[in-house]
Amino acid sequence: MNIFRILLAEIAFRKLNFVLSLSAVMVAVALFVAGPMLVEGYQNQTQQVVAHWQSKIDESEAGVAEIRQGMKRVEDETKAQLDALGETTRQVTLGLGFNLLIVHRDTNMADFWAADYAAIDMPEEYVDRLAGNQNLTMVTHIVATLQGKIDWEQRKVLLVGYAPEATQSHLRKKAPLGYIVEPGTVFLGSELGVGRNVGETIDIPVRDSDTSKQFTIAQILPEQGSKDDISIITHLSDAQEVLNKEGRVNQILALNCHCAEADRPKIRAQLEEALPEARVTEFRTKFLARAEQRDAVEASSAQVLGEMQKNLEDRERILEERKAISAEMAASRGQLERLLITLSDVITPLVVLATAIWVGLLALANVRERRTEIGILRALGKGTGTIVTLFLGKAVLLGLAGGLIGFGLGTVLGQALGESALRVGADYFSPRLDIFLYTMIGSPLLAALASYLPTLAAVVEDPAIVLREP
């Protein structure tokens, strides 16, 4: 009779012992398989959840970066537009001429506009005071003039004397503005130049004197559509001599290139501080349209940037919320994951140990029940190897069967617990080949080790003593 048939007959004869041992091995293997499976499935789900929230965070960060780039683009475009407007405004303003008029503070402006010149004159040194004032940074191209009506060739004309532009040493040097007239020469307005040629000489009477002063026509101005058409333009010193006002001026012309509406009070404040004896009038010419256009561009840009800033703040708030949720979720799941690992690391060895003890006790009981059978086999000449093979072979079969069934049970149990207790879908779980190999090797080995001592007891017992017992 071969050993395998004897093993099957033994199992069939002592079913309860085998079933109890098999159940213990199955439970141990099921826990050995389900524990790591639960941990791995939960880790897989955690990685996917973390990846999901990370994708949301990346999406929010991309949105924030896009808005910031958009804001930077709007700021750059606005700056470029303002720079272009500023340059255009500067060119237009230069082309229009001076836009600030500085006269004595006692000047009656109603009389000024009626006469086209200021009746009250000022010391010429006022110009030097303005040009030398370091705080005067928003006004450039300061030019002193002296204007007055004279009788010339039986008509009333306006004599205008221009000084060279005053030097502002604290500002960057710029191309001079206004008429540059050499002493002893004149520029004739278009109406006064009719019938005359450049290079001719004219005589201009000196006020309150019987004398006159001779000038050479240096230029006949094109038609301006203004008082310049009936003006004789001279050097300031010549005008002072003709009008008999040595060292005096009655108007100071200047240019304000800062066209924003908000800058005008600052300009007036700088001028009034530098020269409190004077008053400032602004020519509201075409350049103001450029100023209004500049203000409109700034306002539009500010509105767009404001809306983008609000959108940016909303996106940043969502980003921070998503980061907080992700961090809280990762911490919570990490804590539960550590708990699962701890339980698996503690409970599984305890169950395996209990199973080994249980299988050993059942094997010992089996040995005691089979003492007579063992004695008969020994009396029939069966050696120690046969006895060991019978008991350890049964243990190995027990381990193989328990490992195989326990692996399937543990896989089902892991998925069921994952879905019901941890809300982890079945697709996150998959049987592991390494666990299966460990189970099919470890289970028979564990059962054999648990049965070793009872087997040893069966081998060392004397058959003669066993057979004498009633």
ZIPEHU-V403355 format. One record per backbone hydrogen bond with DSSP energy under -0.5 kcal/mol. CO is the residue of the C=O (numbers start at 1). NH is the residue of the N-H. Records with the same first field share a line. If there is no record, write none. Layout:
CO=NH + NH
This chain:
2=6
3=7
4=8
5=9
6=10
7=11
8=12
9=13
10=14
12=15
13=15
14=18
15=19
16=20
17=21
18=22
19=23
20=24
21=25
22=26
23=27
24=28
25=29
26=30
27=31
28=32
29=33
30=34
31=35
32=36
33=37
34=38
35=39
36=40
37=41
38=42
39=43
40=44
41=45
42=46
43=47
44=48
45=49
46=50
47=51
48=52
49=53
50=54
51=55
52=56
53=57
54=58
55=59
56=60
57=61
58=62
59=63
60=64
61=65
62=66
63=67
64=68
65=69
66=70
67=71
68=72
69=73
70=74
71=75
72=76
73=77
74=78
75=79
76=80
77=81
78=82
79=83
80=84
81=85
82=86
83=87
84=88
85=89
86=90
87=91
88=92
89=93
90=94
91=95
92=96
93=97
99=283
100=102 + 254
101=103 + 281
102=252
103=279
104=107
107=109
108=112
109=113
110=114
111=115
112=116 + 117
119=121
120=104
122=249
123=126
124=127 + 128
125=129
126=130
127=131
128=132
129=133
130=133
132=134
133=136
135=137
140=255
141=143
142=166
143=253
144=163
145=250 + 251
146=161
148=159
150=152 + 157
155=152 + 157
157=150 + 159
158=160 + 232
159=148
160=162 + 234
161=146
162=236
166=168
167=169
168=171
179=181
182=185
184=216
185=235
186=218 + 219
187=233
188=221
189=193
191=194
193=196
197=200
200=217
202=215
204=213
206=209
211=206
213=204
215=202
216=186 + 218
217=199
219=188 + 221
226=229
227=230
228=231
229=191 + 192
230=158
231=189 + 233
232=160 + 234
233=187
234=162
235=239
236=240
237=241
238=242
239=243
240=245
242=207
245=248
247=124
249=122
251=145
252=102
253=143
254=99 + 100
255=140 + 257
257=259
260=263 + 264
261=264
263=267
264=268
265=269
266=270
267=271
268=272
269=273
270=274
271=275
275=278
277=105
279=103
281=101
282=284
283=285
285=288
286=289 + 290
287=291
288=292
289=293
290=294
291=295
292=296
293=297
294=298
295=299
296=300
297=301
298=302
299=303
300=304
301=305
302=306
303=307
304=308
305=309
306=310
307=311
308=312
309=313
310=314
311=315
312=316
313=317
314=318
315=319
316=320
317=321
318=322
319=323
320=324
321=325
322=326
323=327
324=328
325=329
326=330
327=331
328=332
329=333
330=334
331=335
332=336
333=337
334=338
335=339
336=340
337=341
338=342
339=343
340=344
341=345
342=346
343=347 + 348
344=348
346=350
347=351
348=352
349=353
350=354
351=355
352=356
353=357
354=358
355=359
356=360
357=361
358=362
359=363
360=364
361=365
362=366
363=367
364=368
365=369
366=370
368=371
370=374
371=375
372=376
373=377
374=378
375=379
376=380
377=382
378=381
383=387
384=388
385=389
386=390
387=391
388=392
389=393
390=394
391=395
392=396
393=397
394=398
395=399
396=400
397=401
398=402
399=403
400=404
401=405
402=406
403=407
404=408
405=409
406=410
407=411
408=412
409=413
410=414
411=415
412=416
413=417
414=418
415=419
416=420
417=421 + 422
418=422 + 424
423=425
425=428
426=429
431=433
432=436
433=437
434=438
435=439
436=440
437=441
438=442
439=443
441=445
442=446
443=447
444=448
445=449
446=450
447=451
448=452
449=452 + 453
451=455
452=456
453=457
454=458
455=459
456=460
457=461
462=466
463=467
464=468
465=469
466=469
